[in-house]
Amino acid sequence: MISIIVPYKNAERWIGRCVASLMAQDREAEFILVNDDSTDDGMDIVMGLTLSDDRFVLLENERGPGPSGARNTGLDYASGDWITFADADDEMEPNALRIFEELIAEVPANIYMTNHHRYYAKIDKLALKYTNEEGWYGLENLPTMWCMVWNKLYSRQLLCDDHMIRFDESMKYGEDEIFNLECLAVDNRIYHAASDVTTLTRHFDNRQSLCHSKTEEDLFMQAEALARFIKRHDDPLVRKAACLLLSEHWSSKTYLTLVAGEASPHF
């Protein structure tokens, strides 16, 4: 069985769309929705929509505030042999669980990855972006969009049984990246599905999402988390991948714009 973890906070405008896409899945599954201290009507919407579907589990965030704590709450509860994630403004595509099940049956792995669609509401366009070819990837040849968790399926054995891999609750932005680095540090293999296989649609109508609202402090915290990761790992390949990421981040226009030309993080 697959567990799908969805954190939500003040997502009343989008959570119904996400829940509907989960309800449309025709497979046995565990849909874990974690309320991260919402102050709008999102929780009421979730409760109303999921009442008749016993695949849904509704939780309150029991860990640190934010998406990392909410996802960790979901991980602590998840009972599926496989785990994936979605954001409250995402949609799982109708055949997503079937695709994941076929991948599990065809290729033994602990981490699977698929491509995704992006929907641009302003121009009413659905696009297949940042695609990767089918095959094996790792730290030495990271695929495009490797750092996200909503385009991957993880084995419970990797995350919970053999290792206790969790999200860094001190981070508000970039926590996916560190999470995936921790996974690859213990099993440096991602199997990517064929380039035309998608399991999720990302929407860009939520201006409150962190990808639109990250701050200078969020970026400093992301860089510090990468530095901590480098210090606690000895494998040269693992350290090199993290060092390259740190270098790329601090030469990017996003960082340089937000920190007004600051050339290095404050750690």
Secondary structure, 3 states (H helix, E strand, C coil): CEEEEEEECCCCCCHHHHHHHHHCCCCCEEEEEEECCCCCCHHHHHHHHHCCCCCEEEEECCCCCCHHHHHHHHHHHCCCCEEEECCCCCEECCCHHHHHHHHHHHCCCCEEECEEEEEEHHHCEEEEECCCCCEEECHHHCCCCCCCCCCEEEEHHHHHHCCCCCCCCCCCCCHHHHHHHHHHHHCCCEEECCCCCEEEEEECCCCCCHHHHCCHHHHHHHHHHHHHHHHCCCCHHHHHHHHHHHHHHHCCHHHHHHCCCCCCCCC
